[in-house]
Amino acid sequence: MIRIVLVEDQAMLRDSLACTINAQQDMEVVASLANAADALEATRRAGATCALLDVCTENDSSGIVAARLIKEELPDVRVVVMTGLPEITFVERAREAGVDSFVYKNVGTGELLGIIRSTMEGYSTFPLSKQRIIPDGVELTPVEIDILRLVCESKTRKEIAAELYLSEGTVKRHISEILAKTGYDNILRLAVHAVSNGLIVPGM
């Protein structure tokens, strides 16, 4: 039996998922939560074998942060992270946290259940990292994405340089490259576009 801790802050979706999972012969929801900050304790207490975590949950808690804590303390627990946001860094950050599989919420229920089962069997499922800022498919490097994220968090060029251990001149050069790639003439205008379209979620 796959014993699942479910973390989803939208009550209707959480209840619907729990109902669907509990209808399966090989699965049961052993804890259902709105806040990812409680996921580790719930996983430990319920003896769960799988954690299904939304990325952005109640009280601004992160399912990716929770996933890292679960994998550090309970490495045998399989972790599946899900999101409805097209945020361009979630997939890579989930990999770095040790997440076993990652899924967007636009998949069908049958596909989600299949991903949970295959993850429990040791297979990982990840979508292609969404690093697109404009429709015709501009690819940004990881450093460029880090810089754009920090711009979206209203960091100054000096603060960005300090946080990424770069010189201010290097940051300026990267910003110029980002603008050249995306066709924007102003990094703040690009930041507004990225945030308003869910491509960057500041602070997450």
C-alpha positions as CSV (number, residue, x, y, z in Angstrom):
1,M,0.0,0.0,0.0
2,I,1.3,3.5,-1.0
3,R,0.8,5.7,2.1
4,I,0.6,9.3,0.9
5,V,1.0,12.6,2.7
6,L,-0.9,15.2,0.5
7,V,-0.1,18.9,0.7
8,E,-2.3,21.2,-1.3
9,D,-3.5,24.6,-0.1
10,Q,-6.7,24.7,-2.2
11,A,-9.3,22.9,-0.1
12,M,-11.4,21.8,-3.1
13,L,-8.5,20.3,-5.0
14,R,-7.0,18.7,-1.9
15,D,-10.3,17.0,-1.1
16,S,-10.8,15.9,-4.7
17,L,-7.3,14.5,-4.9
18,A,-7.7,12.7,-1.5
19,C,-11.0,11.1,-2.7
20,T,-9.4,9.9,-6.0
21,I,-6.3,8.5,-4.3
22,N,-8.3,6.7,-1.6
23,A,-10.5,5.1,-4.3
24,Q,-7.4,3.3,-5.5
25,Q,-6.8,-0.2,-4.2
26,D,-3.0,0.4,-3.8
27,M,-3.0,3.9,-2.3
28,E,-4.3,5.8,0.7
29,V,-4.0,9.3,2.0
30,V,-2.6,9.1,5.5
31,A,-2.4,12.9,6.1
32,S,-3.9,15.9,4.2
33,L,-2.4,19.3,4.8
34,A,-2.6,22.9,3.5
35,N,0.9,24.0,4.8
36,A,4.1,22.4,3.5
37,A,5.9,23.5,6.6
38,D,4.0,20.7,8.4
39,A,4.9,18.0,5.8
40,L,8.0,16.5,7.4
41,E,6.3,16.0,10.8
42,A,3.2,14.6,9.2
43,T,5.2,12.2,7.0
44,R,7.2,11.0,10.0
45,R,4.1,10.6,12.3
46,A,2.0,8.9,9.7
47,G,4.7,6.5,8.5
48,A,4.1,7.7,4.9
49,T,5.9,6.2,2.0
50,C,5.2,9.0,-0.4
51,A,4.8,12.8,-0.2
52,L,2.7,14.6,-2.8
53,L,3.5,18.3,-2.4
54,D,2.3,21.5,-4.0
55,V,5.1,24.0,-4.5
56,C,3.3,27.1,-3.2
57,T,1.2,26.4,-0.1
58,E,-0.4,28.1,2.8
59,N,1.5,30.9,4.7
60,D,4.0,31.1,1.8
61,S,5.6,27.8,2.7
62,S,7.4,25.9,-0.1
63,G,6.8,22.3,-1.1
64,I,10.4,22.3,-2.5
65,V,11.8,23.3,0.9
66,A,9.6,20.6,2.5
67,A,10.8,18.1,0.0
68,R,14.5,18.8,0.8
69,L,13.8,18.3,4.6
70,I,11.9,15.1,4.0
71,K,14.6,13.6,1.7
72,E,17.3,14.6,4.2
73,E,15.6,12.9,7.2
74,L,13.6,10.2,5.5
75,P,15.5,9.3,2.3
76,D,13.4,6.3,1.6
77,V,10.2,8.3,1.2
78,R,9.4,9.1,-2.4
79,V,8.6,12.7,-3.1
80,V,6.4,14.0,-6.0
81,V,6.1,17.8,-6.4
82,M,3.3,19.4,-8.3
83,T,2.6,23.0,-9.4
84,G,0.1,24.9,-11.5
85,L,2.6,27.7,-12.1
86,P,4.9,28.0,-15.1
87,E,7.7,29.3,-12.9
88,I,11.0,28.8,-14.8
89,T,13.2,27.6,-12.0
90,F,10.9,25.2,-10.0
91,V,11.9,22.1,-12.0
92,E,15.7,22.5,-11.5
93,R,15.3,23.6,-7.8
94,A,13.2,20.4,-7.2
95,R,15.9,18.3,-8.7
96,E,18.5,20.0,-6.4
97,A,16.2,19.3,-3.4
98,G,16.3,15.5,-4.2
99,V,12.7,15.4,-5.4
100,D,11.9,12.0,-7.1
101,S,9.3,13.3,-9.7
102,F,7.8,16.7,-10.7
103,V,4.4,17.2,-12.4
104,Y,2.4,20.1,-13.7
105,K,-1.3,20.2,-12.5
106,N,-2.6,20.2,-16.0
107,V,-2.0,16.5,-16.3
108,G,-5.0,14.2,-16.0
109,T,-5.8,12.3,-12.8
110,G,-4.8,9.0,-14.4
111,E,-1.4,10.3,-15.4
112,L,-0.8,11.7,-11.9
113,L,-1.6,8.3,-10.3
114,G,0.6,6.6,-12.9
115,I,3.5,9.0,-12.0
116,I,3.0,8.2,-8.3
117,R,3.1,4.5,-9.0
118,S,6.2,4.6,-11.2
119,T,7.9,6.9,-8.7
120,M,7.3,4.3,-6.0
121,E,8.9,1.8,-8.3
122,G,12.1,3.9,-8.6
123,Y,11.4,5.8,-11.8
124,S,11.7,9.6,-11.9
125,T,9.5,11.8,-14.1
126,F,10.5,15.4,-14.8
127,P,9.2,17.8,-17.5
128,L,11.6,19.8,-19.5
129,S,12.7,22.9,-17.6
130,K,10.6,25.9,-18.6
131,Q,13.2,28.5,-19.2
132,R,11.2,30.5,-21.7
133,I,10.6,34.2,-21.2
134,I,9.0,35.1,-24.5
135,P,6.9,32.9,-26.8
136,D,9.5,32.2,-29.5
137,G,11.7,30.3,-27.0
138,V,14.5,32.3,-25.6
139,E,16.8,30.2,-23.4
140,L,18.4,31.8,-20.4
141,T,21.5,30.4,-18.7
142,P,21.2,29.5,-15.0
143,V,23.2,32.6,-14.0
144,E,20.9,34.8,-16.1
145,I,17.8,33.2,-14.4
146,D,19.3,33.8,-11.0
147,I,20.0,37.5,-11.9
148,L,16.5,38.0,-13.2
149,R,15.0,36.4,-10.1
150,L,16.9,38.8,-7.9
151,V,15.8,41.7,-10.1
152,C,12.2,40.5,-9.6
153,E,12.9,40.6,-5.8
154,S,13.9,44.3,-6.1
155,K,17.6,43.7,-5.4
156,T,20.1,46.3,-6.6
157,R,22.9,45.4,-9.0
158,K,25.3,45.7,-6.0
159,E,23.2,43.3,-3.9
160,I,22.9,40.9,-6.8
161,A,26.6,40.9,-7.3
162,A,27.2,40.2,-3.6
163,E,24.6,37.4,-3.5
164,L,25.9,35.6,-6.6
165,Y,29.6,36.3,-5.8
166,L,30.0,38.2,-9.1
167,S,31.5,41.6,-9.8
168,E,29.0,44.4,-10.6
169,G,30.5,44.6,-14.1
170,T,29.8,40.9,-14.7
171,V,26.2,41.4,-13.5
172,K,25.8,44.4,-15.8
173,R,27.1,42.3,-18.7
174,H,24.7,39.5,-18.0
175,I,21.8,41.9,-17.8
176,S,22.8,43.3,-21.2
177,E,22.8,39.7,-22.6
178,I,19.4,39.0,-21.0
179,L,18.0,42.1,-22.7
180,A,19.6,41.2,-26.0
181,K,18.1,37.7,-25.9
182,T,14.6,38.8,-24.9
183,G,14.3,42.0,-26.9
184,Y,13.5,44.1,-23.9
185,D,15.2,47.5,-23.5
186,N,14.8,47.6,-19.7
187,I,15.4,44.8,-17.1
188,L,12.7,46.1,-14.8
189,R,10.1,45.9,-17.6
190,L,11.2,42.3,-18.2
191,A,10.9,41.6,-14.5
192,V,7.4,42.9,-14.4
193,H,6.5,40.7,-17.4
194,A,8.1,37.6,-15.8
195,V,6.3,38.1,-12.4
196,S,2.9,39.0,-14.0
197,N,3.0,35.9,-16.1
198,G,4.1,33.6,-13.3
199,L,7.5,32.9,-14.8
200,I,9.2,34.1,-11.7
201,V,7.6,33.9,-8.2
202,P,9.6,36.3,-6.0
203,G,10.7,34.9,-2.6
204,M,9.9,31.3,-3.4
